[in-house]
Amino acid sequence: MLDVAVLRESAEWPELDWDALALKAVTAALRHSPNADYATQAATYEIAVKLTDDDEVQSLNRSYRGKDKPTNVLSFPMVQRDLLEAMANTDDGEVLLGDIVLAAGVCAAEAAEKGIAVPDHAAHLIVHGTFHLLGYDHMIDVEAEEMEALEVQALSSIGLRNPYLDTTGDH
């Protein structure tokens, strides 16, 4: 079973059913990962999605990554990558997969730059953050390509376009 808790802590985020959007995005990511069975197991897999402002994300980014600037999304996995497979043997209880934190201003600016709606960009960032909680990363090219391909599949399954295509013709 999957439990996605959304904390909308900044009024900068538009009024929306963020619970439904986050659940849809997390579920799409899970379905396109080797951990798809998390959504149907007896155990409860928990993910918290925090919608906050740029100042809080900048503070978290500074504290945890040594980067003193806001960023669009931060992920805080609670289960080590090598233990995720063992979770498939869990038959009950709760597993906290981790937290995903989104910055309102950065998200809105990026959405405007891409010419898409803020909720669509937020859905992409939640999918991206979920893959991080599932042990994926993009520090080296081959891992980035694998993660991006999974994101594109997950987003397509919920009707969102490939965010990695450059539609401006600049690149």
QUINORTA-V764829 format. One record per residue. N is the residue number from 1. RES is the residue in one small letter. PHI is phi in whole degrees, -180 to 180 (none if undefined). OMEGA is omega as a letter, one per 20 degrees, with the letter a starting at -180 (none if undefined). D_FIRST is the distance of its C-alpha to the first C-alpha in whole Angstrom. Layout:
n=(N | N)
res=(RES | RES)
phi=(PHI | PHI)
omega=(OMEGA | OMEGA)
d_first=(D_FIRST | D_FIRST)
//
This chain:
n=(1 | 2 | 3 | 4 | 5 | 6 | 7 | 8 | 9 | 10 | 11 | 12 | 13 | 14 | 15 | 16 | 17 | 18 | 19 | 20 | 21 | 22 | 23 | 24 | 25 | 26 | 27 | 28 | 29 | 30 | 31 | 32 | 33 | 34 | 35 | 36 | 37 | 38 | 39 | 40 | 41 | 42 | 43 | 44 | 45 | 46 | 47 | 48 | 49 | 50 | 51 | 52 | 53 | 54 | 55 | 56 | 57 | 58 | 59 | 60 | 61 | 62 | 63 | 64 | 65 | 66 | 67 | 68 | 69 | 70 | 71 | 72 | 73 | 74 | 75 | 76 | 77 | 78 | 79 | 80 | 81 | 82 | 83 | 84 | 85 | 86 | 87 | 88 | 89 | 90 | 91 | 92 | 93 | 94 | 95 | 96 | 97 | 98 | 99 | 100 | 101 | 102 | 103 | 104 | 105 | 106 | 107 | 108 | 109 | 110 | 111 | 112 | 113 | 114 | 115 | 116 | 117 | 118 | 119 | 120 | 121 | 122 | 123 | 124 | 125 | 126 | 127 | 128 | 129 | 130 | 131 | 132 | 133 | 134 | 135 | 136 | 137 | 138 | 139 | 140 | 141 | 142 | 143 | 144 | 145 | 146 | 147 | 148 | 149 | 150 | 151 | 152 | 153 | 154 | 155 | 156 | 157 | 158 | 159 | 160 | 161 | 162 | 163 | 164 | 165 | 166 | 167 | 168 | 169 | 170 | 171)
res=(m | l | d | v | a | v | l | r | e | s | a | e | w | p | e | l | d | w | d | a | l | a | l | k | a | v | t | a | a | l | r | h | s | p | n | a | d | y | a | t | q | a | a | t | y | e | i | a | v | k | l | t | d | d | d | e | v | q | s | l | n | r | s | y | r | g | k | d | k | p | t | n | v | l | s | f | p | m | v | q | r | d | l | l | e | a | m | a | n | t | d | d | g | e | v | l | l | g | d | i | v | l | a | a | g | v | c | a | a | e | a | a | e | k | g | i | a | v | p | d | h | a | a | h | l | i | v | h | g | t | f | h | l | l | g | y | d | h | m | i | d | v | e | a | e | e | m | e | a | l | e | v | q | a | l | s | s | i | g | l | r | n | p | y | l | d | t | t | g | d | h)
phi=(none | -117 | -128 | -113 | -104 | -111 | -116 | -95 | -103 | -134 | -70 | -66 | -77 | -64 | -65 | -170 | -82 | -65 | -60 | -66 | -62 | -64 | -62 | -63 | -68 | -64 | -62 | -61 | -62 | -59 | -62 | -105 | -128 | -67 | -101 | -56 | -71 | -57 | -70 | -118 | -71 | -66 | -67 | -99 | -101 | -109 | -133 | -105 | -117 | -108 | -102 | -133 | -102 | -62 | -61 | -67 | -66 | -62 | -62 | -65 | -63 | -66 | -69 | -101 | -124 | 70 | -116 | -90 | -158 | -73 | -138 | -71 | -147 | -124 | -123 | -126 | -66 | -107 | -121 | -64 | -52 | -71 | -97 | -61 | -63 | -66 | -63 | -63 | -91 | -77 | -109 | -159 | 91 | -127 | -125 | -85 | -73 | 147 | -120 | -123 | -124 | -115 | -98 | -60 | -64 | -64 | -61 | -64 | -65 | -66 | -62 | -62 | -61 | -85 | 72 | -126 | -73 | -55 | -61 | -67 | -68 | -61 | -60 | -61 | -65 | -69 | -60 | -57 | -63 | -63 | -62 | -62 | -64 | -92 | 96 | -85 | -146 | -138 | -78 | -120 | -54 | -65 | -70 | -62 | -64 | -65 | -65 | -62 | -62 | -66 | -61 | -61 | -64 | -63 | -66 | -60 | -67 | -113 | 82 | -108 | -76 | -65 | -77 | -96 | -80 | -88 | -95 | -87 | 82 | -76 | -123)
omega=(a | r | r | r | r | r | r | a | r | r | r | r | a | r | a | r | a | r | a | a | a | r | r | a | r | r | r | r | r | a | a | r | r | a | a | a | r | a | a | a | r | r | r | r | a | r | r | r | a | r | a | a | a | a | r | r | r | r | r | a | r | a | a | a | r | a | a | r | r | r | a | a | r | r | a | a | r | r | r | a | a | r | a | r | a | a | a | a | r | a | r | a | a | r | r | a | r | a | r | a | a | r | a | a | r | r | a | r | r | r | r | r | a | a | r | r | r | r | r | r | r | r | r | a | r | r | r | r | r | r | r | r | r | r | r | r | a | a | r | a | a | r | r | r | r | a | r | r | r | r | a | r | a | a | r | a | r | r | r | a | r | a | a | r | r | a | a | a | a | a | none)
d_first=(0 | 4 | 7 | 10 | 13 | 16 | 20 | 23 | 26 | 28 | 30 | 31 | 28 | 28 | 27 | 24 | 21 | 19 | 16 | 15 | 17 | 15 | 12 | 14 | 15 | 12 | 10 | 14 | 14 | 11 | 13 | 16 | 15 | 16 | 12 | 11 | 9 | 6 | 5 | 5 | 5 | 6 | 6 | 5 | 6 | 9 | 11 | 14 | 17 | 20 | 23 | 26 | 30 | 32 | 33 | 30 | 29 | 32 | 32 | 29 | 30 | 34 | 32 | 30 | 31 | 35 | 35 | 37 | 36 | 33 | 30 | 28 | 25 | 24 | 21 | 20 | 18 | 17 | 17 | 20 | 20 | 21 | 18 | 15 | 16 | 16 | 12 | 12 | 14 | 11 | 11 | 10 | 10 | 9 | 10 | 12 | 12 | 15 | 17 | 19 | 22 | 24 | 28 | 29 | 32 | 32 | 29 | 31 | 34 | 32 | 31 | 35 | 36 | 34 | 35 | 31 | 30 | 28 | 24 | 25 | 26 | 23 | 20 | 22 | 22 | 18 | 18 | 20 | 19 | 15 | 17 | 19 | 16 | 16 | 19 | 21 | 24 | 28 | 30 | 32 | 33 | 31 | 28 | 28 | 29 | 26 | 24 | 25 | 25 | 21 | 21 | 24 | 22 | 19 | 21 | 23 | 20 | 20 | 23 | 24 | 27 | 28 | 29 | 31 | 33 | 36 | 38 | 40 | 43 | 43 | 42)
//
